[in-house]
Amino acid sequence: DGVVTADADGQHGIEDISNICKMIPQKQSSLILGVRNFEEYNEPKRSYMGNMVISRAFQFFYGGCLNDTQTGLRGIPKSELAWMVGMRGERYDYEVNMLIEAKRRNIALVTVPIKTLYFDNNSGSHYRTVRDSAYILWCFVSRLLQYSGSSLVSGIIDILVFSLLNNFVLATLAAARRIFLSTVIARIMSSICNYTINRKIIFRGTGRIIKSVIRYYILCASIMIASFSLVYSFSLFLKVNESIIKIIVDICLGIISYEVQLHWVFRKDDSVKASFSSKSKSCF
């Protein structure tokens, strides 16, 4: 039915391993994760800090409250083995890459509370808190760079159209009207490109297109109004070209937009969202 992996340092009990084995036939479309409850067990500081940093980063970039991203106790259905074999990574980055790719493929992550056994304050662990955490965070950043490609393409379109309209086509209009019209037209053209790339490639939206379109353009309108308001306000007090102000403003708004798209616009179906079934009370 599948494969169960467990750490070789004795941290996972036989009862928990057997439980994961029994769950695989019942969860053939899911990745089963045995997660630790950090409120219940006396987690060594280096293990706790490493998990906290990586879990926060995973939640920020990919959504979903997953307390234990570094768990080695995992149940992998046979249907998902093919892509895992070709996935990059050799150490702890492989474990994180597995979770990231599972999220991208809309594979449910089923979490099961487990006990963790530590010997001599976890001295047998090979986890290097600073080095390995930094390397895993780089995996997140490199993925974010892939996500930023969509924003970069649409951003270039937006800036070029805005600059053309603001500096040439509509140059004779009053400042408020000129900036507003330039912002609206530029955002409409760039948003069509951005929505298409984000839905099909970046967030791989599974919901209804109409619903995501409505949500996307509600967000788009909000960002557009915020962009106009901030660019116009700063232009009154700063002796800087409006295009430069717009670049800085839109970078900040872009970060906000990413999170809103992840958690609202291209939100997964309820069946996928419910996949985080851990009984733990909090996500750090």
C-alpha positions as CSV (number, residue, x, y, z in Angstrom):
1,D,0.0,0.0,0.0
2,G,2.9,2.4,0.6
3,V,6.0,3.2,2.6
4,V,6.5,4.3,6.2
5,T,9.7,6.2,7.1
6,A,11.0,6.5,10.7
7,D,14.1,8.1,12.1
8,A,17.0,5.8,12.9
9,D,17.8,7.4,16.2
10,G,15.1,5.6,18.1
11,Q,12.8,8.7,18.6
12,H,9.7,7.0,17.3
13,G,7.9,4.3,19.2
14,I,6.8,1.0,17.7
15,E,3.2,1.7,18.5
16,D,3.2,5.0,16.6
17,I,5.0,3.4,13.6
18,S,2.4,0.6,13.5
19,N,-0.4,3.1,13.7
20,I,0.9,4.9,10.6
21,C,1.2,1.6,8.8
22,K,-2.4,0.8,9.5
23,M,-3.6,4.2,8.3
24,I,-2.0,4.1,4.8
25,P,-4.6,1.8,3.2
26,Q,-7.3,4.2,4.6
27,K,-5.6,7.4,3.4
28,Q,-4.4,6.5,-0.1
29,S,-4.7,10.1,-1.3
30,S,-2.9,11.7,1.7
31,L,0.5,12.1,3.1
32,I,0.4,11.0,6.8
33,L,2.6,12.8,9.3
34,G,3.3,11.7,12.8
35,V,3.7,15.1,14.7
36,R,5.0,15.9,18.1
37,N,3.1,18.0,20.6
38,F,5.6,20.5,21.8
39,E,3.4,21.6,24.7
40,E,3.3,18.1,26.1
41,Y,6.8,16.8,25.8
42,N,10.1,18.3,27.0
43,E,11.5,19.1,23.6
44,P,15.3,19.8,23.6
45,K,15.9,23.5,22.8
46,R,17.8,23.0,19.5
47,S,15.0,20.7,18.2
48,Y,12.3,23.0,19.4
49,M,13.9,26.2,17.9
50,G,14.6,24.5,14.5
51,N,11.0,23.2,14.2
52,M,9.5,26.5,15.3
53,V,11.4,28.6,12.7
54,I,10.7,26.1,9.9
55,S,7.0,25.7,10.8
56,R,6.5,29.4,10.9
57,A,8.1,29.8,7.5
58,F,6.1,26.9,6.0
59,Q,2.9,28.5,7.4
60,F,3.8,31.9,5.9
61,F,4.7,30.7,2.5
62,Y,2.3,27.8,1.9
63,G,-0.5,28.2,4.4
64,G,-1.8,25.6,6.9
65,C,-0.9,25.2,10.5
66,L,1.6,22.4,10.6
67,N,3.4,22.2,14.0
68,D,6.1,19.7,13.1
69,T,7.6,20.0,9.6
70,Q,10.7,18.0,10.6
71,T,9.0,14.8,11.6
72,G,10.6,11.7,10.1
73,L,7.6,9.5,10.8
74,R,5.6,9.6,7.6
75,G,3.2,7.4,5.8
76,I,3.6,7.7,2.0
77,P,1.0,6.0,-0.3
78,K,2.3,4.0,-3.2
79,S,0.6,6.4,-5.7
80,E,2.9,9.3,-4.6
81,L,6.3,7.5,-4.7
82,A,7.1,8.2,-8.3
83,W,7.5,12.0,-7.9
84,M,9.2,11.6,-4.5
85,V,12.0,9.5,-6.0
86,G,13.0,12.3,-8.3
87,M,12.7,15.1,-5.8
88,R,15.8,17.1,-4.8
89,G,17.4,17.0,-1.3
90,E,19.5,14.7,0.8
91,R,19.1,15.9,4.4
92,Y,16.3,17.8,6.2
93,D,15.7,19.9,3.1
94,Y,14.3,16.7,1.5
95,E,11.6,16.5,4.2
96,V,10.6,20.1,3.7
97,N,10.6,19.7,-0.1
98,M,8.3,16.8,0.2
99,L,5.8,18.9,2.1
100,I,6.0,21.8,-0.3
101,E,5.5,19.6,-3.3
102,A,2.6,17.8,-1.6
103,K,0.9,21.2,-1.1
104,R,1.5,22.2,-4.7
105,R,-0.1,18.9,-5.8
106,N,-3.1,19.5,-3.5
107,I,-2.2,16.3,-1.6
108,A,-3.9,16.2,1.9
109,L,-1.5,16.3,4.9
110,V,-3.1,14.2,7.6
111,T,-1.4,14.8,11.0
112,V,-1.4,12.2,13.8
113,P,-0.1,13.0,17.3
114,I,2.8,10.8,18.4
115,K,5.1,10.3,21.3
116,T,8.8,11.2,20.9
117,L,11.5,9.5,22.9
118,Y,14.7,11.5,23.6
119,F,17.9,10.0,24.9
120,D,20.6,12.1,26.6
121,N,18.9,15.4,25.6
122,N,18.7,14.2,22.0
123,S,22.5,14.1,21.6
124,G,22.2,11.5,18.9
125,S,20.4,13.9,16.5
126,H,22.3,15.0,13.4
127,Y,20.3,18.2,13.1
128,R,22.5,21.3,13.0
129,T,20.2,24.0,14.3
130,V,21.7,27.1,12.6
131,R,23.2,25.5,9.4
132,D,20.3,23.2,8.6
133,S,17.6,25.7,9.5
134,A,19.3,28.3,7.3
135,Y,19.5,25.8,4.4
136,I,15.8,24.8,4.8
137,L,14.8,28.5,4.9
138,W,16.7,28.9,1.6
139,C,14.5,26.2,0.1
140,F,11.5,28.4,1.0
141,V,13.2,31.6,-0.4
142,S,14.1,29.8,-3.6
143,R,10.5,28.7,-4.0
144,L,9.4,32.3,-3.3
145,L,11.6,33.5,-6.1
146,Q,9.7,31.2,-8.4
147,Y,6.4,32.7,-7.1
148,S,7.8,36.2,-7.7
149,G,8.2,35.5,-11.4
150,S,4.5,36.0,-11.9
151,S,4.5,39.3,-10.0
152,L,7.6,40.4,-11.8
153,V,6.1,39.9,-15.2
154,S,2.8,41.6,-14.3
155,G,4.7,44.2,-12.4
156,I,6.8,45.1,-15.5
157,I,3.6,45.4,-17.5
158,D,2.0,47.5,-14.9
159,I,4.9,49.9,-14.5
160,L,5.5,50.3,-18.3
161,V,1.8,51.0,-18.9
162,F,1.6,53.4,-15.9
163,S,4.7,55.3,-17.0
164,L,3.6,55.5,-20.6
165,L,0.2,56.9,-19.6
166,N,1.3,59.1,-16.8
167,N,4.3,60.6,-18.5
168,F,3.1,60.9,-22.1
169,V,-0.5,59.9,-23.0
170,L,-2.2,61.6,-20.1
171,A,0.5,64.2,-19.2
172,T,-1.8,67.2,-19.7
173,L,-4.3,66.1,-17.1
174,A,-4.4,67.2,-13.4
175,A,-2.1,65.1,-11.1
176,A,-4.9,63.3,-9.2
177,R,-6.9,62.4,-12.4
178,R,-3.7,61.5,-14.3
179,I,-2.4,59.2,-11.6
180,F,-5.8,57.6,-11.0
181,L,-6.5,56.8,-14.7
182,S,-2.9,55.5,-15.3
183,T,-3.2,53.3,-12.2
184,V,-6.5,51.8,-13.2
185,I,-5.7,51.1,-16.9
186,A,-2.2,49.6,-16.0
187,R,-3.7,47.4,-13.2
188,I,-6.4,46.0,-15.5
189,M,-3.9,45.0,-18.2
190,S,-1.4,43.5,-15.7
191,S,-4.1,41.8,-13.6
192,I,-5.3,39.6,-16.5
193,C,-1.8,38.3,-17.0
194,N,-1.2,37.9,-13.2
195,Y,-4.5,36.0,-12.6
196,T,-3.9,33.5,-15.4
197,I,-0.3,32.7,-14.2
198,N,-1.2,32.5,-10.5
199,R,-4.2,30.2,-11.0
200,K,-2.6,27.8,-13.4
201,I,1.0,27.7,-12.2
202,I,1.6,29.4,-8.8
203,F,-1.3,28.6,-6.5
204,R,-2.8,25.8,-8.7
205,G,-6.3,26.9,-7.7
206,T,-8.8,24.1,-7.4
207,G,-11.9,26.1,-6.6
208,R,-14.5,27.5,-9.0
209,I,-13.1,29.9,-11.5
210,I,-15.9,32.4,-11.1
211,K,-15.4,32.5,-7.3
212,S,-11.6,33.0,-7.6
213,V,-12.1,35.7,-10.3
214,I,-14.5,37.7,-8.1
215,R,-12.1,37.4,-5.1
216,Y,-9.1,38.2,-7.2
217,Y,-10.6,41.4,-8.6
218,I,-11.9,42.5,-5.1
219,L,-8.3,42.2,-4.0
220,C,-7.1,43.8,-7.2
221,A,-9.4,46.8,-6.6
222,S,-8.4,47.1,-3.0
223,I,-4.7,47.1,-3.9
224,M,-5.3,49.5,-6.8
225,I,-7.0,52.0,-4.5
226,A,-4.3,51.6,-1.9
227,S,-1.6,52.1,-4.6
228,F,-3.3,55.3,-5.9
229,S,-3.8,56.7,-2.4
230,L,-0.3,56.1,-1.3
231,V,1.4,57.2,-4.5
232,Y,-0.6,60.4,-4.7
233,S,-0.1,61.1,-0.9
234,F,3.7,60.6,-1.1
235,S,4.0,62.6,-4.3
236,L,2.6,65.6,-2.5
237,F,5.4,65.5,0.1
238,L,8.3,64.0,-1.7
239,K,10.0,65.5,-4.7
240,V,10.4,62.1,-6.4
241,N,9.0,60.9,-9.7
242,E,5.7,59.1,-9.2
243,S,7.0,56.0,-11.0
244,I,9.7,55.5,-8.4
245,I,7.3,56.0,-5.6
246,K,4.9,53.5,-7.2
247,I,7.6,50.8,-7.4
248,I,8.3,51.0,-3.7
249,V,4.7,51.1,-2.7
250,D,3.8,48.2,-5.0
251,I,6.6,46.0,-3.6
252,C,5.1,46.4,-0.1
253,L,1.5,45.8,-1.4
254,G,2.7,42.8,-3.3
255,I,3.7,41.0,-0.1
256,I,0.3,41.6,1.3
257,S,-1.3,40.5,-1.9
258,Y,0.6,37.2,-1.9
259,E,-0.7,36.3,1.5
260,V,-4.3,37.2,0.6
261,Q,-4.2,35.2,-2.6
262,L,-2.7,32.2,-0.7
263,H,-5.3,32.2,2.1
264,W,-8.4,33.6,0.3
265,V,-8.4,34.1,-3.4
266,F,-7.0,30.7,-4.4
267,R,-8.0,28.9,-1.2
268,K,-8.2,25.1,-1.6
269,D,-11.4,23.2,-1.4
270,D,-12.8,22.4,2.0
271,S,-11.7,18.8,1.6
272,V,-8.1,19.9,1.3
273,K,-8.3,22.5,3.9
274,A,-9.6,19.9,6.4
275,S,-6.5,17.8,5.8
276,F,-4.7,19.4,8.7
277,S,-6.3,17.2,11.3
278,S,-3.9,17.4,14.1
279,K,-5.3,17.4,17.6
280,S,-2.6,19.8,18.8
281,K,-4.1,23.0,20.3
282,S,-1.9,25.6,18.6
283,C,0.6,26.3,15.9
284,F,3.3,27.7,18.1
